[in-house]
Amino acid sequence: MSLEYRYLGQTGLLVSRLCFGSLTLGPMQANLSVQTGGRLLEAAFAMGINFVDTAEIYDNYDHIRWALEKGWSHRIHIATKSYAATAAEMELSLERALRALGRDYVDIFLLHEQESNLTLRGHEGALEYLARAKEKGLVRAIGLSTHHVAGVRAGALHPLIDVIHPLINRRGWGIVDGSVEDMVAAIRFAASLGKGLYGMKALAGGHLYHDASSAFQFVLSIPELAAVAVGMQNETELKANLLYFSGKDLPAPLAQQLQRQPRRLRIADYCEGCGKCLAACPSQALTLVAGRAQVDGDRCVLCGYCSRVCPNFCLKVI
């Protein structure tokens, strides 16, 4: 299999078009052991993937470090994210990432879930700290992740932002403030200003799993996206995604192995309706009905962010 590699904007980072989206490895989704998740990452590296997307809240730095220590340490580009808003908070997040990953720099550090110019202003302290860290060589590029068209456009116009990580899929599911056409236009605008872009949620959290080939063809047809982060839980998914991204058909036995029930967000009967999950949902897919959380399956992109704030652990992507 022959993967394509592209430069991520003006960062100087040459990344594989297939980025390993590692959310699936941790407790919000598959909850793989460090060794099992690490072996899957190591297999991905051996097959040509050199780009991993993670975040502080994914709680999987140990999985990534396990794989990096098998001889891949500085051959792999790592992007991580934090909700830190102040300089002090961001300093702690960066120190935690460097220590847990066992590295002396992070390739890309992103502000997690930005919505607009207003939210960027609220994170100015964190951005300014990252700029100082970049000058010291602790961070190679600064960015933001977003489910909002306005977030992409705000990042495009911000002088400290190098990289933007937007939600994009052919149906536009999960885009909070516009259509798929609006998001593609924003991506192209950001690229025209020299920003590096890599997408997420190409399968819309599994909604487009039944026709993954078309879903991936759509995002790969957007030349401004240097890469696309795709979650993978096992080697079957890894091999299939490598074939999709290499422009090859899946052999029948592999396609049969992929047949399974789509993942979904399950809410346990013991939900007390505290409402904390509603505020954590970037897709506005949760509501309270008769004292319990309920999910709109058409809006949910299975990010699992709600599960991390539930005090009773009653939300789970499975």
C-alpha positions, 0 to 999 in steps of 0.5 A: 500500500502506498500512502500519500504525504503532504506538507501541512501548510507552512509548518514544514511537517510532511504528514501522511494523508491518513492520520491516526485519530487516537480518540478510539483507543482510550476510555471514552471509546474502546478503552484498549490497554496500553499495550494493545493500543500501542501495538495498533499504533506501532502497526500503523507506523510500520504501514506508513502512517506518520501522523497521530492526533490526540488530546489531553482529555483522550487519556491515551498518551501512554498508548502513544508513548508505548509505540513511540518507544519501539523505535519511532520516537522522532519519526512520528508527528504528534498533534495534541489539544487542550482546553487550557485558556490561560498561560498557566493552564497551558503551561501545565498542559504542555508539560504534561504532554511532554512528560507523558509522551517522553518527548522534548517537543510536541509537533502541533499543539491545538486549542480544543473545540474553538467556536469563533473569534470570541472564543479565541479571544478568551484563550489569548493567554494560552495562545501567547504561551504557546507562541513563547513555547514555539520560540523555545522549540517546545512546540513546532506549530500552533493550532485549533480544532473546531466543529464550527465554520466560524472557528475555521474562519477565525483561525484563518485570520489569527496570526498565531494559528498555523494549523486548523483541524475542522470537522468535515464530511460529505453530509455536513453532520456535526457542523454546528453553524452551517452547511458542508458547502460553508465548511469547504469554503472556509477550509479553502479560505484558510488554506489561501492564507497559508494555514495547514488543515487536516480534517476529522469526522469523515465518517460522521461518527460512524453514520457514513460507515455503510459507504466509507469509500464514498465518504473518504473519497469526498474528504480526499477530494478536498486538496486543501486538507493535507490529512484526515484523522480517522479513528481505528480500534483494530488492525482490520479497520487499519488495513481497510483505511490504508486501502481506502486512502491508497485508492484501492478496493477492499478484498472481499474477506476484509470487507466481510470482517468489517461488517458490524453493528454501527457504534452508538452512544448508549445512555444507562437507565440510571442517568440522573439528568444532571445536564453536565453532558449537554454542555460538553456536547460540541454537536448539541446532540443531547437534551434532557427529557423527563429527567434523563439525557437523550441523544439525537442520533442524527446529530451525534458524531460519537466523539464521547466528550459527554462521557468524560463529564458524567459523574455516574459514568452512564454515557458510553460510545460502544 
